[in-house]
């Protein structure tokens, strides 16, 4: 609802293409330049006047910039996913930037800057108010039904004003969004959802794909390491060098050329290994995110309340509290874990599950309930504590 889905898909494709081009260009450019450096050490004229040197120098400079751009874009998309999840969990259409800074661990200035830039690239359906302190969710409105005359009044924030037809303030609200409907009525049926409700639809496919990709990366790295070790072992092996020199199919006609060819192979293997190590690490991390999402989803499905304390989140592979929170936050950013977000209430960090308001007025004085965000609500008129105003959707 708050993400530019089609645009983000295109940007993700762009990031992959840029990263692939940059990695291969860097591998070939750096390995070729290192080969020249070893081959023509001390011959600066040949080094600087080689035909492909200008192109390779260009890619050595531009390649890292392309990788940084792709990495920054991926990180921003993750933050946009987190903000979107937080907005979807909001019930009154007003989100404090201070709250977002608190649950993301970023500064208020950083959050405000991101939201301003994301609005034109990754996100939609919100505005930052004139004070710069709050986000107004433009896609979320409340339709109020007058209990006296039955009229429908569309409002952005609950229970403000009175019925424009009969003057009554006795209203029942229904919150409308693009793909969600939060009804406000006197019911307390907080039924738990199944675990799949809190995870990405293709999570099972990722559970299979990520280990396969990790295994392939590890396999290639091991093979290249073995080849490199074998090449090094033959570097001073006179019998091997003599056999290559006397081979009629070999184009290498001196020991020096054979050594340079071996160095070229070693450099190429090294850069392929260096290029694959980040892929391997990334897959291992994503396997952890997927695993954490799966574990959390099973726990969330069993909860009947809309809030789970961060300290009560399930453990995962012996991770400490800080690492556990990072895994959950990253799982949310990658959208492996959905329909939940971090919120802080009374200084306690909690995971808020999909929720709805089920009480619309104070049972003691009859005053309307406005701006409810937590399961319990203190009436602003009589001070009465009202329990279970917000329940699990």
ROBAMI-799172 format. One record per residue (C-alpha): residue number from 1; residue in one letter; x, y, z. Coordinates in steps of 0.1 Angstrom, whole numbers. Layout:
residues N
(NUM, 'A', (X, Y, Z));
...
***
This chain:
residues 393
(1, 'X', (0, 0, 0));
(2, 'X', (29, 24, 7));
(3, 'X', (54, 9, -16));
(4, 'X', (60, 17, -53));
(5, 'X', (60, -21, -60));
(6, 'X', (65, -20, -98));
(7, 'X', (92, 6, -96));
(8, 'X', (110, -12, -68));
(9, 'X', (110, -44, -89));
(10, 'X', (127, -25, -118));
(11, 'X', (152, -9, -94));
(12, 'X', (161, -44, -80));
(13, 'X', (167, -56, -115));
(14, 'X', (188, -26, -122));
(15, 'X', (208, -32, -90));
(16, 'X', (215, -68, -100));
(17, 'X', (226, -58, -135));
(18, 'X', (249, -31, -122));
(19, 'X', (264, -53, -96));
(20, 'X', (271, -82, -121));
(21, 'X', (286, -58, -147));
(22, 'X', (307, -41, -120));
(23, 'X', (320, -74, -105));
(24, 'X', (330, -89, -138));
(25, 'X', (345, -57, -151));
(26, 'X', (365, -53, -119));
(27, 'X', (377, -89, -119));
(28, 'X', (390, -88, -154));
(29, 'X', (404, -52, -152));
(30, 'X', (423, -57, -119));
(31, 'X', (436, -92, -128));
(32, 'X', (448, -80, -162));
(33, 'X', (465, -49, -147));
(34, 'X', (481, -70, -120));
(35, 'X', (493, -95, -147));
(36, 'X', (509, -66, -166));
(37, 'X', (524, -52, -134));
(38, 'X', (541, -86, -127));
(39, 'X', (550, -93, -164));
(40, 'X', (565, -59, -171));
(41, 'X', (577, -48, -137));
(42, 'X', (599, -17, -141));
(43, 'X', (588, -11, -177));
(44, 'X', (565, 18, -171));
(45, 'X', (561, 27, -208));
(46, 'X', (547, -7, -216));
(47, 'X', (525, -7, -185));
(48, 'X', (510, 27, -193));
(49, 'X', (507, 23, -231));
(50, 'X', (491, -11, -232));
(51, 'X', (461, -10, -256));
(52, 'X', (434, -19, -230));
(53, 'X', (449, -1, -200));
(54, 'X', (427, 30, -203));
(55, 'X', (395, 9, -204));
(56, 'X', (407, -12, -175));
(57, 'X', (416, 18, -154));
(58, 'X', (382, 33, -161));
(59, 'X', (365, 1, -148));
(60, 'X', (388, 0, -117));
(61, 'X', (375, 35, -108));
(62, 'X', (339, 32, -119));
(63, 'X', (333, -4, -108));
(64, 'X', (334, 2, -70));
(65, 'X', (312, 33, -75));
(66, 'X', (286, 11, -92));
(67, 'X', (288, -15, -64));
(68, 'X', (283, 12, -38));
(69, 'X', (253, 26, -57));
(70, 'X', (237, -9, -59));
(71, 'X', (244, -16, -22));
(72, 'X', (230, 18, -12));
(73, 'X', (198, 12, -33));
(74, 'X', (193, -22, -17));
(75, 'X', (197, -8, 18));
(76, 'X', (172, 20, 10));
(77, 'X', (147, -5, -3));
(78, 'X', (150, -24, 29));
(79, 'X', (143, 7, 50));
(80, 'X', (114, 15, 27));
(81, 'X', (100, -20, 34));
(82, 'X', (103, -14, 72));
(83, 'X', (86, 20, 70));
(84, 'X', (58, 6, 49));
(85, 'X', (52, -22, 74));
(86, 'X', (51, 4, 103));
(87, 'X', (26, 25, 84));
(88, 'X', (4, -4, 77));
(89, 'X', (3, -12, 114));
(90, 'X', (-8, 23, 123));
(91, 'X', (-44, 28, 131));
(92, 'X', (-50, 66, 131));
(93, 'X', (-31, 78, 100));
(94, 'X', (-5, 99, 120));
(95, 'X', (30, 85, 126));
(96, 'X', (56, 104, 146));
(97, 'X', (90, 106, 131));
(98, 'X', (104, 104, 166));
(99, 'X', (87, 70, 170));
(100, 'X', (102, 58, 137));
(101, 'X', (137, 69, 148));
(102, 'X', (132, 51, 181));
(103, 'X', (123, 17, 165));
(104, 'X', (148, 19, 137));
(105, 'X', (177, 31, 157));
(106, 'X', (183, 60, 133));
(107, 'X', (183, 97, 141));
(108, 'X', (152, 118, 135));
(109, 'X', (170, 138, 109));
(110, 'X', (180, 106, 90));
(111, 'X', (144, 93, 91));
(112, 'X', (130, 126, 79));
(113, 'X', (155, 128, 51));
(114, 'X', (149, 92, 40));
(115, 'X', (111, 97, 40));
(116, 'X', (113, 128, 19));
(117, 'X', (135, 112, -7));
(118, 'X', (117, 78, -6));
(119, 'X', (84, 95, -14));
(120, 'X', (96, 102, -50));
(121, 'X', (113, 69, -56));
(122, 'X', (102, 39, -34));
(123, 'X', (71, 49, -15));
(124, 'X', (38, 67, -18));
(125, 'X', (5, 77, 0));
(126, 'X', (20, 98, 28));
(127, 'X', (31, 134, 35));
(128, 'X', (53, 150, 62));
(129, 'X', (34, 178, 80));
(130, 'X', (45, 214, 81));
(131, 'X', (62, 209, 115));
(132, 'X', (83, 181, 101));
(133, 'X', (76, 159, 131));
(134, 'X', (48, 137, 119));
(135, 'X', (39, 116, 88));
(136, 'X', (3, 118, 76));
(137, 'X', (-8, 87, 58));
(138, 'X', (-30, 100, 30));
(139, 'X', (-43, 65, 20));
(140, 'X', (-58, 59, 54));
(141, 'X', (-92, 74, 62));
(142, 'X', (-120, 67, 87));
(143, 'X', (-156, 64, 76));
(144, 'X', (-178, 74, 105));
(145, 'X', (-214, 61, 107));
(146, 'X', (-237, 82, 128));
(147, 'X', (-257, 60, 152));
(148, 'X', (-285, 85, 154));
(149, 'X', (-294, 91, 117));
(150, 'X', (-272, 65, 99));
(151, 'X', (-253, 91, 79));
(152, 'X', (-218, 83, 67));
(153, 'X', (-191, 109, 72));
(154, 'X', (-156, 104, 59));
(155, 'X', (-129, 116, 82));
(156, 'X', (-91, 113, 83));
(157, 'X', (-88, 110, 120));
(158, 'X', (-113, 92, 142));
(159, 'X', (-141, 109, 160));
(160, 'X', (-134, 146, 154));
(161, 'X', (-164, 168, 151));
(162, 'X', (-201, 157, 150));
(163, 'X', (-225, 144, 124));
(164, 'X', (-231, 172, 98));
(165, 'X', (-267, 160, 93));
(166, 'X', (-281, 157, 128));
(167, 'X', (-254, 171, 151));
(168, 'X', (-249, 139, 170));
(169, 'X', (-214, 130, 182));
(170, 'X', (-224, 93, 187));
(171, 'X', (-204, 78, 158));
(172, 'X', (-191, 44, 149));
(173, 'X', (-159, 45, 128));
(174, 'X', (-145, 22, 101));
(175, 'X', (-110, 26, 90));
(176, 'X', (-105, 22, 52));
(177, 'X', (-72, 16, 34));
(178, 'X', (-61, 3, 0));
(179, 'X', (-62, -33, 10));
(180, 'X', (-73, -33, 46));
(181, 'X', (-104, -28, 66));
(182, 'X', (-103, -21, 103));
(183, 'X', (-137, -21, 118));
(184, 'X', (-144, -4, 152));
(185, 'X', (-171, -23, 170));
(186, 'X', (-177, -39, 204));
(187, 'X', (-162, -73, 197));
(188, 'X', (-133, -91, 214));
(189, 'X', (-126, -120, 192));
(190, 'X', (-88, -118, 187));
(191, 'X', (-83, -150, 167));
(192, 'X', (-47, -160, 160));
(193, 'X', (-36, -162, 124));
(194, 'X', (-18, -191, 109));
(195, 'X', (20, -188, 106));
(196, 'X', (20, -182, 68));
(197, 'X', (1, -149, 74));
(198, 'X', (34, -134, 88));
(199, 'X', (58, -146, 62));
(200, 'X', (65, -139, 25));
(201, 'X', (45, -161, 1));
(202, 'X', (77, -175, -15));
(203, 'X', (95, -182, 18));
(204, 'X', (96, -219, 12));
(205, 'X', (112, -214, -22));
(206, 'X', (138, -192, -6));
(207, 'X', (145, -218, 20));
(208, 'X', (155, -241, -8));
(209, 'X', (172, -216, -32));
(210, 'X', (195, -198, -7));
(211, 'X', (212, -230, 6));
(212, 'X', (217, -242, -30));
(213, 'X', (233, -209, -41));
(214, 'X', (254, -210, -9));
(215, 'X', (265, -245, -17));
(216, 'X', (274, -237, -53));
(217, 'X', (294, -207, -42));
(218, 'X', (313, -227, -16));
(219, 'X', (319, -255, -41));
(220, 'X', (334, -231, -67));
(221, 'X', (356, -215, -40));
(222, 'X', (369, -248, -28));
(223, 'X', (376, -260, -63));
(224, 'X', (395, -228, -72));
(225, 'X', (415, -229, -39));
(226, 'X', (425, -265, -47));
(227, 'X', (435, -255, -83));
(228, 'X', (455, -225, -69));
(229, 'X', (473, -247, -44));
(230, 'X', (481, -272, -71));
(231, 'X', (494, -244, -94));
(232, 'X', (516, -230, -66));
(233, 'X', (530, -265, -59));
(234, 'X', (541, -268, -95));
(235, 'X', (556, -233, -97));
(236, 'X', (591, -246, -90));
(237, 'X', (586, -282, -101));
(238, 'X', (612, -286, -128));
(239, 'X', (598, -318, -142));
(240, 'X', (563, -302, -146));
(241, 'X', (578, -271, -162));
(242, 'X', (599, -292, -185));
(243, 'X', (569, -313, -196));
(244, 'X', (549, -281, -204));
(245, 'X', (579, -267, -223));
(246, 'X', (583, -298, -244));
(247, 'X', (546, -303, -250));
(248, 'X', (541, -298, -288));
(249, 'X', (506, -283, -282));
(250, 'X', (519, -257, -257));
(251, 'X', (524, -221, -269));
(252, 'X', (547, -214, -239));
(253, 'X', (583, -216, -251));
(254, 'X', (602, -205, -220));
(255, 'X', (601, -211, -183));
(256, 'X', (595, -174, -178));
(257, 'X', (563, -175, -200));
(258, 'X', (551, -206, -181));
(259, 'X', (556, -187, -148));
(260, 'X', (537, -157, -161));
(261, 'X', (509, -179, -173));
(262, 'X', (507, -196, -139));
(263, 'X', (507, -162, -122));
(264, 'X', (479, -151, -145));
(265, 'X', (458, -181, -135));
(266, 'X', (465, -175, -98));
(267, 'X', (454, -138, -100));
(268, 'X', (422, -148, -119));
(269, 'X', (413, -175, -94));
(270, 'X', (420, -151, -65));
(271, 'X', (396, -125, -79));
(272, 'X', (369, -150, -86));
(273, 'X', (372, -162, -50));
(274, 'X', (371, -127, -37));
(275, 'X', (340, -120, -58));
(276, 'X', (323, -151, -45));
(277, 'X', (330, -146, -8));
(278, 'X', (305, -117, -5));
(279, 'X', (279, -139, -23));
(280, 'X', (285, -167, 1));
(281, 'X', (283, -144, 32));
(282, 'X', (251, -128, 18));
(283, 'X', (235, -162, 13));
(284, 'X', (244, -173, 49));
(285, 'X', (229, -141, 63));
(286, 'X', (197, -144, 42));
(287, 'X', (193, -180, 54));
(288, 'X', (194, -166, 89));
(289, 'X', (168, -140, 81));
(290, 'X', (145, -166, 65));
(291, 'X', (150, -189, 95));
(292, 'X', (142, -161, 120));
(293, 'X', (111, -152, 100));
(294, 'X', (99, -188, 101));
(295, 'X', (105, -192, 138));
(296, 'X', (89, -158, 146));
(297, 'X', (58, -165, 124));
(298, 'X', (51, -197, 143));
(299, 'X', (53, -178, 176));
(300, 'X', (32, -149, 164));
(301, 'X', (4, -173, 152));
(302, 'X', (0, -186, 187));
(303, 'X', (-2, -152, 204));
(304, 'X', (-38, -139, 210));
(305, 'X', (-26, -104, 219));
(306, 'X', (-15, -79, 193));
(307, 'X', (18, -72, 209));
(308, 'X', (49, -94, 216));
(309, 'X', (76, -80, 239));
(310, 'X', (110, -79, 221));
(311, 'X', (124, -98, 251));
(312, 'X', (99, -126, 245));
(313, 'X', (110, -131, 209));
(314, 'X', (121, -167, 202));
(315, 'X', (157, -175, 203));
(316, 'X', (175, -185, 172));
(317, 'X', (208, -205, 170));
(318, 'X', (220, -191, 204));
(319, 'X', (219, -154, 193));
(320, 'X', (220, -128, 220));
(321, 'X', (193, -102, 224));
(322, 'X', (210, -76, 203));
(323, 'X', (217, -100, 174));
(324, 'X', (182, -115, 177));
(325, 'X', (166, -80, 173));
(326, 'X', (189, -73, 143));
(327, 'X', (178, -105, 126));
(328, 'X', (141, -97, 131));
(329, 'X', (145, -62, 119));
(330, 'X', (164, -74, 88));
(331, 'X', (137, -101, 82));
(332, 'X', (112, -73, 82));
(333, 'X', (133, -51, 58));
(334, 'X', (136, -80, 34));
(335, 'X', (99, -86, 37));
(336, 'X', (104, -123, 48));
(337, 'X', (85, -113, 79));
(338, 'X', (53, -94, 72));
(339, 'X', (22, -80, 89));
(340, 'X', (42, -69, 119));
(341, 'X', (65, -42, 130));
(342, 'X', (85, -29, 160));
(343, 'X', (67, -3, 182));
(344, 'X', (77, 11, 216));
(345, 'X', (50, 15, 243));
(346, 'X', (58, 29, 278));
(347, 'X', (95, 25, 271));
(348, 'X', (91, -12, 262));
(349, 'X', (101, -23, 227));
(350, 'X', (75, -47, 212));
(351, 'X', (66, -64, 180));
(352, 'X', (31, -52, 169));
(353, 'X', (11, -77, 150));
(354, 'X', (-17, -69, 126));
(355, 'X', (-43, -53, 149));
(356, 'X', (-77, -35, 150));
(357, 'X', (-96, -13, 174));
(358, 'X', (-127, -30, 188));
(359, 'X', (-140, -4, 213));
(360, 'X', (-152, 30, 202));
(361, 'X', (-163, 46, 235));
(362, 'X', (-155, 47, 272));
(363, 'X', (-178, 23, 291));
(364, 'X', (-177, 46, 322));
(365, 'X', (-185, 80, 307));
(366, 'X', (-194, 73, 271));
(367, 'X', (-166, 95, 257));
(368, 'X', (-153, 86, 223));
(369, 'X', (-120, 67, 221));
(370, 'X', (-96, 86, 199));
(371, 'X', (-60, 78, 187));
(372, 'X', (-58, 44, 204));
(373, 'X', (-25, 28, 197));
(374, 'X', (-20, 2, 224));
(375, 'X', (-42, -26, 238));
(376, 'X', (-51, -5, 269));
(377, 'X', (-64, 31, 267));
(378, 'X', (-68, 58, 293));
(379, 'X', (-100, 79, 288));
(380, 'X', (-90, 115, 283));
(381, 'X', (-123, 126, 300));
(382, 'X', (-127, 105, 331));
(383, 'X', (-93, 89, 334));
(384, 'X', (-107, 53, 334));
(385, 'X', (-84, 26, 321));
(386, 'X', (-101, 7, 293));
(387, 'X', (-87, -28, 287));
(388, 'X', (-83, -45, 253));
(389, 'X', (-92, -15, 231));
(390, 'X', (-67, -28, 204));
(391, 'X', (-67, -65, 197));
(392, 'X', (-50, -89, 173));
(393, 'X', (-66, -87, 139));
***
